[in-house]
Amino acid sequence: MNDPILRLEGLTKTYNRGKPGEVQVLRDVDLALAPGEVAALVAPSGAGKSTLLHIAGLLDTPDAGRVVIGGQDMTGTSDRARTAMRRRDIGFIYQFHHLLPEFSAAENIVLPQLANGTGADEARARAEDLLDRVGIKPRAMHRPAALSGGEQQRVAFCRALANGPRLLLADEPTGNLDPATSEQVFAALMELVSGTGLSALIATHNMELAARMDRMLRLEEGQIVG
Ligand SMILES: Nc1ncnc2c1ncn2[C@@H]1O[C@H](COP(=O)(O)OP(=O)(O)OP(=O)(O)O)[C@@H](O)[C@H]1O
């Protein structure tokens, strides 16, 4: 395989170690995502999907193991280096959109680009292009409250891709939507991702959606089993 965009090696994570409520969530997890590969992460509730995604996205640190992104070993790096890597190379999508309510759809996609040093005109053009690709360009000037749940989530996808990341991490991206909307929104996400070379790890409980990705990874009892 080409050099992976994301490589996790021997990840171990225990919450409340040595205290009441100790829970070992990850036990020696290994995983590699090739450029352009879209993998589903499937697991029972509470099995550690969010923990795995947070560690892969440099929002949390493992007790042991390595996180390598784009060939760069991020283990033990400074907060500054992790923040820079997150901003430049990683896009996040959550179950809830977390859009800024006082800004329009387009502005929500422009702002992370400005924070990354992109010029205003270029950022706006990119926001419009992304909104067009998910079919909601006419909604560009609407604030999140004036958008449907599916539209809000499409905007969140565009925001995640605003800075052209190499890695997309999504935690139940359609989990808050009804089945029909979930289907449409998932198709929009695949449309955005396909052909970009972006690697994606998408946690979902939806086995139909999982089956449509390149690979399905199951997290069971703290380990990837397939
Ligand atoms: N900060 C924390 N402190 C203590 N325990 C935690 C913490 N975060 C998560 N846990 C526990 O670790 C386990 C895994 O949590 P995690 O959120 O990663 O699971 P999940 O697979 O994403 O769950 P779900 O599908 O329900 O969102 C759970 O038992 C949870 O209660």
Ligand as a Chemical Component Dictionary entry (heavy atoms), coordinates in Angstrom:
data_LIG
# 
_chem_comp.id                   LIG 
_chem_comp.type                 NON-POLYMER 
_chem_comp.pdbx_formal_charge   0 
_chem_comp.three_letter_code    LIG 
# 
loop_
_chem_comp_atom.comp_id 
_chem_comp_atom.atom_id 
_chem_comp_atom.alt_atom_id 
_chem_comp_atom.type_symbol 
_chem_comp_atom.charge 
_chem_comp_atom.model_Cartn_x 
_chem_comp_atom.model_Cartn_y 
_chem_comp_atom.model_Cartn_z 
_chem_comp_atom.pdbx_ordinal 
LIG N1  N1  N 0 -13.191 11.186 29.939 1  
LIG C1  C1  C 0 -13.605 9.966  30.299 2  
LIG N2  N2  N 0 -13.436 9.534  31.559 3  
LIG C2  C2  C 0 -13.827 8.304  31.940 4  
LIG N3  N3  N 0 -14.421 7.389  31.113 5  
LIG C3  C3  C 0 -14.613 7.785  29.855 6  
LIG C4  C4  C 0 -14.224 9.073  29.372 7  
LIG N4  N4  N 0 -14.552 9.146  28.053 8  
LIG C5  C5  C 0 -15.120 7.967  27.732 9  
LIG N5  N5  N 0 -15.157 7.135  28.796 10 
LIG C6  C6  C 0 -15.670 5.753  28.817 11 
LIG O1  O1  O 0 -14.912 5.030  27.852 12 
LIG C7  C7  C 0 -15.739 4.156  27.109 13 
LIG C8  C8  C 0 -15.657 4.481  25.627 14 
LIG O2  O2  O 0 -16.203 5.765  25.375 15 
LIG P1  P1  P 0 -16.334 6.356  23.901 16 
LIG O3  O3  O 0 -17.054 7.663  24.014 17 
LIG O4  O4  O 0 -15.007 6.371  23.257 18 
LIG O5  O5  O 0 -17.265 5.259  23.202 19 
LIG P2  P2  P 0 -18.090 5.267  21.843 20 
LIG O6  O6  O 0 -17.834 3.967  21.201 21 
LIG O7  O7  O 0 -17.767 6.507  21.067 22 
LIG O8  O8  O 0 -19.579 5.334  22.357 23 
LIG P3  P3  P 0 -20.937 5.831  21.633 24 
LIG O9  O9  O 0 -21.088 5.022  20.393 25 
LIG O10 O10 O 0 -21.990 5.535  22.662 26 
LIG O11 O11 O 0 -20.751 7.298  21.368 27 
LIG C9  C9  C 0 -17.126 4.299  27.688 28 
LIG O12 O12 O 0 -17.308 3.263  28.655 29 
LIG C10 C10 C 0 -17.098 5.652  28.364 30 
LIG O13 O13 O 0 -17.984 5.688  29.459 31 
# 
loop_
_chem_comp_bond.comp_id 
_chem_comp_bond.atom_id_1 
_chem_comp_bond.atom_id_2 
_chem_comp_bond.value_order 
_chem_comp_bond.pdbx_ordinal 
LIG N1  C1  SING 1  
LIG C1  N2  SING 2  
LIG C1  C4  DOUB 3  
LIG N2  C2  DOUB 4  
LIG C2  N3  SING 5  
LIG N3  C3  DOUB 6  
LIG C3  C4  SING 7  
LIG C3  N5  SING 8  
LIG C4  N4  SING 9  
LIG N4  C5  DOUB 10 
LIG C5  N5  SING 11 
LIG N5  C6  SING 12 
LIG C6  O1  SING 13 
LIG C6  C10 SING 14 
LIG O1  C7  SING 15 
LIG C7  C8  SING 16 
LIG C7  C9  SING 17 
LIG C8  O2  SING 18 
LIG O2  P1  SING 19 
LIG P1  O3  DOUB 20 
LIG P1  O4  SING 21 
LIG P1  O5  SING 22 
LIG O5  P2  SING 23 
LIG P2  O6  DOUB 24 
LIG P2  O7  SING 25 
LIG P2  O8  SING 26 
LIG O8  P3  SING 27 
LIG P3  O9  DOUB 28 
LIG P3  O10 SING 29 
LIG P3  O11 SING 30 
LIG C9  O12 SING 31 
LIG C9  C10 SING 32 
LIG C10 O13 SING 33 
# 
